[in-house]
Each structure stands twice: as C-alpha cells, then as structure tokens.
Amino acid sequence: MLDIKMQLSTTPKEKPDQTKLGFGIYYTDNMFVMDYTEGKGWHDARIVPYAPISLDPAAMVFHYAQESFEGLKAYRTPDGSIQLFRANKNAERMQNTNKRMCIPALPVDDFVQACKTLVEVEKDWVPSQEGTSLYLRPFVIATEPHLGVRPSSTYSFIIIASPVGAYYESGLNPVKIFVEDEYVRATPGGTGFTKCGGNYAGSLASQVKAHDLGYEQVLWLDGVEHKYVEEVGSMNCFFKIDGVVYTAPCVGTVLPGVTRMSCIELLEKWGYKVCTDRLPIADVVKASKEGKLEEVFGTGTAAVISPVGELRYEDDVCVINNNKIGEVTQRLYDEITSIQWGKKEDHMGWTIKVC
C-alpha cells in the first residue's frame, strides 16, 4: 500500500456551475503525484496543490513522446456516496500501455488507491447534477533531460481531476460518422492497442477533414488493407446487423475499451450474439442497403454510449434506424449509467466504493 503524503491547497477555487461544466474545462484544487527513479522504483506518493509542472526543456516526453494516460470517472450516487467504475481495468490497461512504451509498470492496487485517495480528498468536487461526474486523468511522463532515443530513467505519475458534464453538448443524440480511407490510425505491431498521446495526435488530420465535411467523428479502417472497420475517434464501435452485434477484435490495433468490455458482457448476459471477427466496411454498407443495419454506436468512458445516425463511406451514405437511437443502444446506456451513478444495484461487481 502506498504511503501517500498530503500537502493540500490552502487557496480553494470557486466551484463552477454544475449546469455548465462542459468537458475538461475546470480542475480541482489538488492532484496526485508520484515519481520513478531507475534503481529506486516508484516513490514519494503525494497529493499536492494543482499547479503547472516544472520540466527541463530536454525532458524526454517532449522529444520522444514517451508517455501514457488513462481516463475514468467518479460518480455521486443518490445517497451522496461516491464510487468509481472498473478502475482496476483502467489500471490493467495502463500496465499494458506502459509495457509497450517501455515505461515502468504501476501495480494495479497502487493505481486504484491513488485514484480513490484523490477522489476522497476532492469529494466536494464530485458534482451531483444529473449526468455529471468527476473525470480522472492519470498519466505518466518521461522526465529525464536527455536528447537520445532510449527509455527515460525517471518518470512522473500524475492524476488530475475535472468535474464534467455530458461529453456531447447535444446529449444522447445520434452523431454522423465519416469513414476514413486515406489515413490510418494503427497497424499490426504498432501502438494502436495502447492509450498513448501519439495515437491521438496522428488522428487529428482526419478529424479536421471529417468536421469540414459535416461529420462529428471518424471511423478508422485497418491499416493494411483499408478494408475492415476498427474504432471511432476516441471510442470503440459496435454494429448491430440482422440481430447480431459486431465489434472489431482487440488484436493489437484497437484500444481494449473498458466500456466496450462492459457492453460485451451485458449483451452476452442478455442473450445477444456478439461477434468480434473482423468486419469489412463493404459488409456494413451492403447491410444498410438491404435494410439489415439496425444500429451503430460508439462506446467510451467520456461519452459512455454514442449512437450513430449516419455513416458515410466514399459515395455511400448509410442512415441508421431513421437517425434515431436504437433499442439496444438505449438499453446499454441506461444499464451502464444506472450502475455508474448507483441508481441500480451492481450485480456485475463493477463499482468501487470511495466514500
């Protein structure tokens, strides 16, 4: 167990209006920090005032992008208590990311303890308004000042927290998605399965292109044949075709999302057939033309479930379920959010009580 020292802020900020939080705009009074030194391991766990980070201009994170990050939320339940959702799975995923990025592993228990402790310290920042939560952003950065391509010898593990509202201002309304067939997000043997910043920086050109065409998100195809659907922007993607639910396999090029995992477990529990074989985009378009493309939705921590009402691939525009939220999409959203906010008993064992 970590011995977490406390050096809390003495100048608390004014808390924002819970009805106007947006996403990733406001930050709590304090943050968690822990350092790593080669030969010593992780050390000096502490909670300190939220403040700018002082780094040498030669810090390796700036030059070689050696870093990793996660995203999870703390929820206030109807009785006023606070809980996390599957934080252990975020910890396990960070371990996998760190291994690929040559960053020292963080024990799962330490990751969860750090998240719980920061949330407990900042419990007054966990909003109670319908649909709000406290978003946690754990990340690791390489801090050694060295210009040379090799793993850093020092790192910092930091967690910041931000009270947030809905990821999409329009709420749970179907979004329009553009299928990218020029750029690629990931290739076999690369970092597609990790949560590292470079994956997202490399996706921005396609995101801009999609926005210019009037679409909110990008659906990526595989990086070898440009044939199979993979994931959507910052989300995993599901397709319900003729009663069967499809989602891309996690075989190294797709992020193994915690919400994705949760949706699969619920769907199988409810008796749906879930197929994680590779799905050609041509089959999606064909299903649409035949009236068999019943629902499409994205899944992720930020938006939870994001229904898709329109999909464009080359000259084909597929309108899904008359641009309305599908039955399965709505059921998954209702079930997961009810468990997250403590409105329904957690029979899945997914929540972690904080205070």
KEKE-3310 file (N, C-alpha, C; in steps of 0.2 Angstrom, whole numbers, plus 5000, padded with zeros to 4 digits):
npx = (5004:5002:5011:5004:5008:5001:4999:4990:4981:4979:4972:4957:4948:4934:4920:4913:4898:4886:4878:4884:4896:4903:4916:4931:4936:4937:4947:4951:4956:4968:4981:4987:5003:5017:5034:5046:5062:5076:5082:5078:5064:5046:5041:5039:5024:5011:4999:4996:4995:4985:4994:5005:5017:5034:5047:5062:5068:5073:5067:5062:5049:5045:5052:5052:5040:5037:5026:5010:4992:4977:4959:4945:4930:4923:4908:4894:4882:4864:4862:4872:4885:4901:4908:4919:4921:4925:4939:4950:4952:4956:4968:4975:4975:4983:4995:4998:4999:5010:5020:5022:5027:5039:5039:5040:5031:5015:5009:4993:4985:4991:4988:4974:4972:4978:4969:4957:4961:4963:4951:4944:4949:4945:4932:4921:4921:4915:4902:4884:4873:4862:4869:4882:4899:4915:4929:4944:4961:4973:4991:5007:5023:5039:5053:5067:5080:5086:5093:5091:5087:5080:5074:5068:5076:5069:5053:5036:5021:5005:4989:4976:4960:4944:4928:4914:4902:4890:4898:4895:4888:4875:4869:4862:4861:4860:4875:4885:4895:4911:4919:4936:4947:4959:4970:4978:4975:4982:4993:4997:5008:5011:5006:4993:4984:4987:4985:4991:4998:5002:4995:4983:4986:4990:4978:4972:4972:4963:4951:4949:4947:4935:4926:4926:4918:4906:4904:4904:4913:4926:4928:4939:4948:4956:4974:4981:4974:4964:4951:4943:4933:4938:4940:4931:4937:4939:4933:4927:4918:4902:4891:4875:4869:4856:4852:4863:4877:4891:4909:4925:4939:4951:4966:4978:4978:4967:4960:4957:4944:4936:4923:4918:4921:4912:4900:4900:4900:4887:4878:4880:4875:4862:4858:4861:4870:4887:4899:4916:4924:4934:4926:4921:4920:4913:4903:4896:4890:4883:4874:4867:4860:4852:4843:4847:4856:4854:4858:4870:4884:4895:4907:4914:4923:4921:4910:4901:4890:4887:4876:4875:4869:4871:4882:4896:4903:4915:4906:4894:4880:4875:4860:4855:4843:4833:4839:4838:4839:4844:4836:4844:4855:4850:4846:4859:4865:4857:4858:4872:4875:4866:4871:4884:4880:4874:4861:4855:4856:4872:4875:4885:4897:4905:4908:4917:4918:4921:4919)
npy = (4994:5011:5025:5039:5055:5071:5087:5099:5111:5128:5137:5137:5134:5143:5134:5128:5131:5118:5116:5120:5114:5108:5099:5094:5107:5113:5111:5102:5107:5100:5088:5071:5065:5055:5049:5041:5033:5026:5011:5014:5014:5017:5031:5042:5046:5057:5070:5086:5104:5108:5113:5121:5110:5108:5106:5101:5108:5098:5087:5070:5067:5077:5076:5063:5057:5048:5042:5039:5037:5037:5036:5039:5039:5047:5044:5052:5045:5042:5042:5051:5045:5041:5033:5023:5017:5001:5004:4996:4989:5000:5002:4990:4991:5002:4996:4988:4997:5004:4994:4992:5005:5005:5010:5010:4998:5001:4995:4987:4989:5000:5010:5011:5014:5027:5034:5033:5039:5053:5056:5055:5065:5076:5076:5085:5091:5082:5082:5083:5085:5079:5067:5072:5070:5066:5068:5058:5059:5050:5050:5046:5052:5054:5060:5063:5073:5072:5071:5059:5043:5033:5023:5033:5037:5042:5046:5053:5050:5056:5062:5071:5080:5083:5091:5086:5088:5082:5073:5076:5091:5091:5080:5063:5060:5055:5054:5059:5050:5049:5039:5035:5033:5036:5041:5031:5024:5014:5001:4983:4977:4990:5004:5004:4998:5004:5017:5030:5047:5049:5042:5049:5061:5059:5056:5068:5075:5068:5070:5084:5084:5077:5085:5096:5091:5090:5080:5072:5063:5051:5035:5023:5013:4997:4997:4990:4983:4993:4990:4983:4988:4997:5007:5021:5037:5043:5032:5014:5004:4998:4987:4983:4970:4963:4957:4952:4957:4966:4970:4977:4966:4965:4965:4971:4983:4990:4999:4992:4995:5000:5002:4996:4982:4981:4983:4971:4961:4963:4962:4949:4943:4946:4938:4941:4938:4941:4946:4946:4945:4951:4964:4969:4985:4985:4976:4982:4993:4986:4979:4990:4994:4984:4985:4979:4984:4988:4995:5007:5011:5020:5017:5023:5030:5044:5048:5037:5029:5032:5035:5032:5040:5042:5036:5038:5032:5033:5036:5032:5034:5030:5029:5026:5017:5027:5038:5038:5034:5017:5002:4993:5001:5011:5003:4998:5010:5015:5005:5004:5017:5018:5009:5015:5028:5023:5021:5009:4992:4985:4971:4966:4968:4979:4992:5003:5007:5023:5034)
npz = (5000:4996:5004:5006:5006:5012:5005:5005:4995:5000:4996:4990:4975:4967:4965:4949:4940:4941:4930:4919:4916:4905:4896:4903:4906:4919:4934:4949:4966:4970:4966:4962:4963:4959:4959:4949:4949:4941:4948:4960:4960:4960:4970:4984:4984:4984:4987:4981:4979:4964:4950:4938:4929:4932:4921:4913:4898:4890:4893:4891:4887:4879:4867:4862:4865:4875:4885:4894:4896:4905:4907:4918:4928:4943:4952:4959:4970:4973:4987:4991:4992:4985:4970:4960:4943:4938:4940:4941:4929:4921:4927:4923:4910:4908:4913:4902:4892:4896:4896:4882:4879:4885:4899:4916:4926:4934:4949:4950:4962:4967:4958:4959:4972:4972:4964:4971:4983:4979:4974:4986:4994:4986:4987:4988:4975:4967:4957:4958:4950:4938:4926:4928:4933:4940:4932:4930:4926:4924:4921:4914:4912:4904:4912:4912:4907:4892:4877:4866:4859:4869:4883:4896:4912:4922:4929:4930:4938:4937:4943:4938:4941:4935:4936:4926:4913:4901:4888:4874:4870:4865:4870:4872:4857:4840:4831:4817:4806:4798:4787:4786:4773:4769:4777:4791:4807:4815:4814:4813:4825:4830:4840:4842:4851:4863:4876:4872:4869:4856:4847:4846:4842:4829:4823:4821:4809:4801:4808:4807:4794:4793:4800:4792:4782:4788:4798:4814:4819:4816:4808:4809:4797:4795:4795:4785:4774:4772:4774:4784:4798:4812:4825:4832:4832:4848:4853:4854:4842:4838:4829:4824:4815:4807:4819:4825:4835:4831:4834:4832:4834:4847:4843:4843:4836:4840:4853:4869:4876:4891:4893:4881:4884:4895:4888:4880:4889:4895:4884:4880:4892:4891:4881:4867:4852:4851:4840:4837:4826:4812:4803:4787:4779:4768:4770:4780:4773:4763:4771:4776:4764:4762:4772:4784:4793:4808:4820:4826:4836:4847:4860:4876:4889:4891:4884:4886:4879:4862:4851:4833:4819:4806:4793:4783:4768:4756:4742:4747:4758:4773:4782:4798:4807:4805:4809:4823:4840:4844:4850:4857:4859:4868:4879:4883:4887:4897:4906:4910:4914:4925:4934:4936:4942:4953:4953:4951:4957:4958:4950:4943:4949:4947:4952:4963:4979:4986:4996)
capx = (5000:5006:5011:5003:5008:4996:5001:4984:4980:4976:4968:4952:4945:4927:4917:4909:4890:4886:4874:4888:4903:4906:4920:4939:4937:4938:4951:4951:4961:4974:4982:4991:5010:5022:5040:5050:5069:5079:5086:5074:5057:5041:5042:5036:5017:5009:4994:4999:4990:4985:4999:5009:5023:5041:5051:5068:5066:5076:5063:5061:5042:5044:5055:5051:5033:5037:5020:5004:4987:4970:4953:4940:4926:4920:4901:4890:4876:4858:4863:4878:4891:4905:4911:4922:4918:4930:4946:4955:4953:4960:4975:4977:4976:4989:5001:4999:5002:5017:5025:5023:5030:5045:5038:5039:5024:5012:5004:4985:4982:4993:4984:4967:4972:4979:4963:4952:4963:4962:4944:4941:4952:4942:4925:4917:4921:4911:4895:4878:4868:4860:4873:4888:4904:4922:4933:4950:4965:4980:4996:5014:5028:5046:5055:5074:5083:5091:5092:5094:5081:5081:5069:5070:5077:5065:5046:5031:5014:5001:4982:4972:4953:4940:4921:4912:4895:4890:4904:4892:4883:4868:4866:4862:4858:4864:4880:4887:4902:4914:4924:4942:4950:4966:4975:4977:4977:4986:4995:4999:5014:5012:5004:4986:4981:4989:4982:4997:4996:5004:4989:4978:4989:4990:4971:4969:4971:4956:4946:4948:4943:4928:4922:4925:4913:4900:4904:4907:4918:4930:4928:4945:4948:4963:4980:4985:4970:4959:4945:4940:4931:4941:4937:4929:4940:4941:4928:4926:4912:4898:4886:4870:4867:4852:4851:4870:4881:4898:4914:4932:4943:4957:4972:4984:4976:4961:4960:4953:4940:4933:4916:4917:4921:4906:4894:4900:4897:4880:4875:4880:4871:4855:4857:4863:4876:4892:4904:4922:4928:4934:4920:4923:4916:4908:4898:4891:4886:4878:4868:4862:4856:4847:4839:4849:4860:4849:4860:4878:4885:4902:4907:4920:4922:4919:4903:4898:4887:4886:4873:4877:4863:4873:4889:4897:4909:4915:4899:4888:4878:4870:4856:4854:4837:4830:4843:4835:4843:4841:4833:4850:4860:4847:4846:4865:4866:4853:4860:4878:4874:4862:4876:4889:4878:4871:4853:4853:4861:4878:4875:4891:4903:4910:4909:4922:4916:4927:4917)
capy = (5000:5017:5029:5045:5061:5076:5094:5101:5118:5132:5143:5133:5138:5143:5128:5130:5130:5111:5115:5122:5111:5106:5093:5096:5114:5115:5107:5103:5110:5096:5082:5066:5064:5050:5049:5035:5034:5019:5008:5015:5012:5022:5033:5049:5047:5063:5074:5092:5108:5108:5118:5119:5106:5111:5101:5103:5108:5092:5081:5066:5066:5082:5074:5056:5056:5043:5044:5035:5040:5034:5041:5036:5044:5045:5046:5053:5041:5046:5043:5055:5042:5042:5027:5023:5011:4997:5007:4991:4988:5005:5000:4984:4993:5006:4992:4985:5003:5006:4989:4994:5011:5005:5014:5005:4996:5003:4990:4989:4991:5007:5014:5011:5018:5034:5037:5033:5044:5059:5057:5056:5072:5081:5074:5091:5092:5077:5085:5079:5086:5073:5066:5074:5066:5069:5064:5057:5058:5048:5049:5045:5056:5053:5067:5063:5078:5069:5070:5052:5039:5027:5024:5038:5034:5045:5047:5055:5048:5061:5061:5077:5078:5088:5090:5087:5086:5077:5074:5079:5096:5089:5074:5057:5061:5051:5058:5057:5047:5049:5033:5037:5028:5039:5040:5026:5026:5009:4995:4977:4978:4997:5006:5005:4995:5007:5023:5035:5053:5049:5039:5054:5067:5056:5056:5075:5077:5065:5073:5090:5083:5075:5091:5100:5088:5090:5074:5073:5058:5047:5028:5021:5006:4994:5000:4986:4983:4998:4986:4981:4993:4996:5011:5028:5043:5041:5026:5008:5005:4992:4987:4978:4969:4957:4954:4951:4963:4966:4975:4975:4962:4968:4961:4975:4989:4993:5000:4987:4999:4997:5002:4991:4976:4981:4981:4964:4957:4964:4959:4941:4941:4947:4933:4943:4935:4946:4943:4950:4944:4957:4966:4973:4990:4984:4972:4987:4996:4981:4978:4996:4994:4978:4986:4975:4988:4990:5000:5008:5015:5020:5017:5025:5032:5050:5048:5031:5027:5037:5032:5034:5040:5042:5034:5040:5029:5035:5039:5029:5037:5025:5032:5020:5017:5033:5043:5038:5029:5010:4999:4990:5007:5014:4999:4998:5017:5015:5000:5006:5023:5017:5006:5020:5033:5020:5021:5002:4988:4982:4964:4964:4969:4984:4998:5003:5012:5028:5036)
capz = (5000:4996:5009:5002:5010:5010:5006:5001:4993:5006:4992:4986:4970:4967:4961:4944:4940:4939:4924:4914:4917:4899:4897:4903:4907:4926:4938:4956:4970:4971:4961:4964:4960:4962:4955:4947:4948:4940:4953:4966:4959:4962:4977:4985:4983:4987:4985:4981:4975:4957:4948:4932:4930:4930:4917:4909:4891:4887:4896:4885:4885:4874:4861:4860:4866:4880:4890:4893:4900:4906:4908:4921:4932:4950:4952:4966:4970:4976:4994:4992:4992:4978:4968:4954:4939:4935:4940:4941:4922:4918:4929:4919:4903:4909:4913:4895:4888:4899:4894:4875:4879:4889:4905:4922:4927:4940:4952:4950:4968:4969:4954:4961:4979:4971:4962:4977:4988:4976:4974:4993:4996:4982:4986:4987:4968:4963:4956:4960:4945:4933:4921:4929:4936:4941:4927:4932:4920:4926:4916:4916:4908:4904:4914:4911:4902:4888:4869:4864:4859:4873:4888:4901:4918:4928:4926:4935:4938:4940:4942:4939:4941:4932:4936:4919:4911:4896:4883:4869:4872:4862:4874:4869:4851:4835:4828:4810:4806:4791:4786:4784:4769:4766:4783:4795:4814:4818:4810:4817:4828:4832:4847:4842:4857:4869:4877:4872:4866:4849:4843:4846:4838:4822:4821:4821:4802:4799:4812:4804:4787:4794:4803:4786:4778:4792:4802:4821:4821:4811:4809:4805:4794:4796:4791:4780:4768:4772:4772:4790:4802:4818:4830:4830:4836:4854:4855:4851:4838:4838:4823:4825:4809:4807:4825:4828:4837:4829:4836:4830:4838:4850:4841:4843:4833:4843:4861:4873:4880:4897:4891:4876:4888:4899:4884:4878:4895:4896:4878:4881:4898:4889:4876:4861:4849:4849:4835:4837:4820:4808:4799:4781:4779:4762:4773:4783:4768:4760:4776:4776:4758:4762:4777:4789:4798:4813:4825:4826:4842:4849:4867:4879:4896:4891:4881:4888:4873:4857:4845:4826:4815:4799:4791:4775:4766:4749:4740:4750:4765:4777:4788:4803:4811:4803:4813:4830:4845:4843:4856:4861:4861:4873:4884:4886:4890:4903:4911:4912:4918:4931:4938:4937:4946:4959:4953:4951:4961:4954:4950:4939:4953:4943:4956:4969:4984:4988:5002)
cpx = (5004:5005:5010:5003:5004:5000:4996:4984:4977:4972:4963:4949:4937:4924:4913:4902:4890:4882:4878:4895:4906:4911:4928:4940:4940:4942:4951:4957:4968:4975:4987:4998:5014:5028:5043:5057:5072:5083:5082:5066:5052:5042:5039:5029:5015:5003:4996:4994:4991:4989:5002:5015:5029:5045:5057:5066:5068:5072:5061:5054:5041:5046:5054:5044:5032:5032:5015:4999:4981:4965:4947:4936:4924:4913:4898:4883:4870:4859:4869:4885:4895:4908:4914:4919:4924:4937:4951:4957:4957:4967:4978:4979:4982:4995:5003:5002:5009:5022:5027:5028:5037:5045:5037:5032:5022:5008:4997:4983:4984:4989:4977:4967:4974:4973:4958:4954:4962:4955:4941:4943:4947:4934:4920:4916:4917:4904:4890:4872:4868:4865:4880:4893:4911:4926:4940:4955:4972:4985:5003:5018:5035:5049:5063:5076:5088:5089:5095:5088:5083:5075:5072:5072:5073:5058:5042:5024:5010:4994:4979:4964:4949:4932:4918:4905:4895:4896:4901:4887:4876:4865:4867:4858:4863:4869:4882:4894:4905:4919:4930:4946:4957:4971:4973:4979:4982:4987:4997:5007:5016:5009:4996:4982:4982:4985:4988:4995:4997:4998:4984:4980:4989:4983:4968:4967:4964:4950:4944:4944:4936:4923:4921:4919:4906:4899:4907:4913:4921:4930:4934:4945:4955:4968:4983:4981:4965:4952:4940:4939:4935:4938:4935:4932:4942:4936:4929:4919:4909:4893:4882:4867:4863:4852:4858:4874:4888:4903:4920:4935:4949:4963:4978:4983:4970:4962:4955:4949:4936:4925:4914:4917:4915:4900:4894:4897:4890:4876:4875:4876:4864:4854:4858:4870:4881:4898:4910:4927:4929:4928:4922:4918:4911:4902:4893:4887:4881:4872:4864:4858:4851:4842:4841:4853:4855:4852:4868:4879:4892:4901:4914:4918:4919:4912:4898:4896:4885:4883:4875:4871:4865:4880:4890:4904:4910:4909:4893:4887:4873:4867:4854:4848:4834:4833:4840:4839:4840:4840:4839:4854:4857:4848:4853:4867:4863:4856:4867:4878:4871:4867:4881:4886:4874:4864:4851:4858:4866:4878:4882:4897:4908:4912:4914:4920:4922:4925:4910)
cpy = (5006:5021:5036:5051:5067:5083:5098:5109:5122:5138:5139:5137:5138:5138:5131:5128:5123:5111:5117:5120:5110:5100:5095:5103:5116:5110:5108:5106:5107:5091:5077:5066:5059:5050:5042:5037:5027:5017:5009:5013:5018:5024:5040:5050:5053:5067:5082:5097:5108:5114:5116:5115:5109:5105:5104:5103:5102:5086:5077:5065:5071:5080:5068:5053:5049:5044:5039:5039:5036:5039:5037:5041:5042:5048:5047:5049:5045:5047:5048:5052:5043:5035:5028:5017:5008:5000:5002:4989:4994:5004:4995:4987:4998:5002:4990:4991:5004:5000:4990:5000:5011:5009:5009:5004:4999:4997:4992:4992:4998:5012:5016:5015:5025:5037:5038:5039:5051:5061:5059:5063:5077:5079:5079:5093:5087:5080:5080:5080:5080:5073:5069:5069:5070:5065:5064:5056:5057:5048:5049:5049:5054:5060:5068:5068:5075:5069:5064:5048:5033:5028:5029:5034:5037:5046:5050:5052:5053:5060:5068:5075:5084:5087:5091:5085:5081:5078:5078:5084:5094:5083:5068:5057:5058:5056:5055:5056:5047:5043:5035:5031:5030:5038:5034:5027:5021:5004:4989:4978:4985:4998:5007:5003:4999:5014:5028:5041:5053:5047:5044:5060:5065:5056:5063:5077:5074:5068:5080:5089:5081:5081:5095:5098:5087:5084:5075:5069:5054:5040:5026:5014:5003:4997:4996:4986:4988:4995:4984:4987:4992:5001:5018:5033:5040:5035:5020:5009:4998:4993:4981:4976:4962:4953:4952:4957:4962:4971:4972:4971:4966:4964:4965:4982:4993:4993:4996:4992:4996:4997:4997:4984:4975:4979:4974:4960:4957:4961:4952:4939:4942:4943:4935:4939:4941:4943:4948:4948:4951:4958:4971:4979:4989:4980:4977:4990:4992:4980:4984:4996:4989:4979:4982:4978:4991:4996:5001:5012:5015:5020:5019:5028:5039:5051:5043:5027:5032:5034:5035:5034:5040:5040:5035:5036:5030:5039:5037:5032:5033:5029:5026:5022:5024:5039:5044:5033:5022:5008:4997:4996:5010:5010:4999:5005:5017:5011:5002:5012:5022:5013:5011:5025:5030:5020:5013:4998:4985:4975:4961:4965:4974:4990:4997:5009:5017:5031:5038)
cpz = (5000:5002:5006:5007:5007:5011:5002:5000:4999:5003:4988:4981:4971:4963:4955:4944:4937:4932:4918:4914:4910:4900:4897:4903:4914:4929:4945:4959:4970:4966:4964:4960:4963:4957:4954:4946:4947:4946:4960:4966:4960:4969:4977:4983:4987:4984:4986:4978:4968:4954:4942:4934:4928:4927:4914:4902:4887:4889:4890:4883:4879:4867:4858:4862:4871:4885:4889:4897:4901:4907:4912:4925:4939:4949:4959:4965:4973:4983:4996:4992:4985:4977:4961:4950:4936:4934:4939:4933:4919:4920:4925:4912:4903:4909:4906:4891:4890:4896:4886:4874:4883:4895:4910:4924:4934:4943:4952:4956:4970:4964:4957:4968:4977:4968:4967:4982:4986:4976:4981:4996:4992:4981:4985:4979:4964:4963:4957:4955:4940:4928:4922:4933:4937:4937:4929:4926:4923:4920:4918:4910:4909:4906:4913:4906:4898:4881:4866:4864:4863:4879:4893:4908:4924:4924:4932:4933:4941:4938:4943:4938:4938:4932:4929:4919:4906:4891:4877:4872:4870:4866:4870:4862:4845:4832:4821:4810:4799:4792:4783:4780:4766:4771:4787:4802:4817:4813:4815:4819:4831:4839:4847:4848:4864:4870:4877:4867:4858:4844:4842:4841:4831:4819:4819:4814:4799:4802:4809:4797:4788:4796:4797:4782:4782:4796:4808:4822:4815:4813:4805:4803:4796:4792:4786:4773:4767:4770:4778:4795:4809:4824:4828:4835:4842:4857:4851:4847:4838:4832:4824:4818:4809:4813:4829:4829:4835:4832:4834:4835:4841:4849:4840:4840:4835:4851:4864:4878:4886:4896:4886:4880:4892:4894:4881:4883:4896:4890:4879:4887:4895:4883:4868:4858:4848:4845:4835:4831:4816:4803:4793:4781:4773:4765:4776:4778:4764:4765:4776:4770:4758:4768:4784:4794:4803:4818:4824:4832:4844:4857:4870:4885:4896:4889:4884:4882:4869:4851:4838:4822:4807:4798:4784:4774:4758:4747:4743:4757:4768:4782:4792:4807:4811:4808:4820:4834:4845:4850:4861:4864:4868:4879:4887:4890:4897:4908:4914:4916:4925:4936:4940:4942:4952:4959:4953:4954:4956:4954:4947:4943:4950:4947:4962:4973:4986:4995:5002)
residu = (MET:LEU:ASP:ILE:LYS:MET:GLN:LEU:SER:THR:THR:PRO:LYS:GLU:LYS:PRO:ASP:GLN:THR:LYS:LEU:GLY:PHE:GLY:ILE:TYR:TYR:THR:ASP:ASN:MET:PHE:VAL:MET:ASP:TYR:THR:GLU:GLY:LYS:GLY:TRP:HIS:ASP:ALA:ARG:ILE:VAL:PRO:TYR:ALA:PRO:ILE:SER:LEU:ASP:PRO:ALA:ALA:MET:VAL:PHE:HIS:TYR:ALA:GLN:GLU:SER:PHE:GLU:GLY:LEU:LYS:ALA:TYR:ARG:THR:PRO:ASP:GLY:SER:ILE:GLN:LEU:PHE:ARG:ALA:ASN:LYS:ASN:ALA:GLU:ARG:MET:GLN:ASN:THR:ASN:LYS:ARG:MET:CYS:ILE:PRO:ALA:LEU:PRO:VAL:ASP:ASP:PHE:VAL:GLN:ALA:CYS:LYS:THR:LEU:VAL:GLU:VAL:GLU:LYS:ASP:TRP:VAL:PRO:SER:GLN:GLU:GLY:THR:SER:LEU:TYR:LEU:ARG:PRO:PHE:VAL:ILE:ALA:THR:GLU:PRO:HIS:LEU:GLY:VAL:ARG:PRO:SER:SER:THR:TYR:SER:PHE:ILE:ILE:ILE:ALA:SER:PRO:VAL:GLY:ALA:TYR:TYR:GLU:SER:GLY:LEU:ASN:PRO:VAL:LYS:ILE:PHE:VAL:GLU:ASP:GLU:TYR:VAL:ARG:ALA:THR:PRO:GLY:GLY:THR:GLY:PHE:THR:LYS:CYS:GLY:GLY:ASN:TYR:ALA:GLY:SER:LEU:ALA:SER:GLN:VAL:LYS:ALA:HIS:ASP:LEU:GLY:TYR:GLU:GLN:VAL:LEU:TRP:LEU:ASP:GLY:VAL:GLU:HIS:LYS:TYR:VAL:GLU:GLU:VAL:GLY:SER:MET:ASN:CYS:PHE:PHE:LYS:ILE:ASP:GLY:VAL:VAL:TYR:THR:ALA:PRO:CYS:VAL:GLY:THR:VAL:LEU:PRO:GLY:VAL:THR:ARG:MET:SER:CYS:ILE:GLU:LEU:LEU:GLU:LYS:TRP:GLY:TYR:LYS:VAL:CYS:THR:ASP:ARG:LEU:PRO:ILE:ALA:ASP:VAL:VAL:LYS:ALA:SER:LYS:GLU:GLY:LYS:LEU:GLU:GLU:VAL:PHE:GLY:THR:GLY:THR:ALA:ALA:VAL:ILE:SER:PRO:VAL:GLY:GLU:LEU:ARG:TYR:GLU:ASP:ASP:VAL:CYS:VAL:ILE:ASN:ASN:ASN:LYS:ILE:GLY:GLU:VAL:THR:GLN:ARG:LEU:TYR:ASP:GLU:ILE:THR:SER:ILE:GLN:TRP:GLY:LYS:LYS:GLU:ASP:HIS:MET:GLY:TRP:THR:ILE:LYS:VAL:CYS)
# end
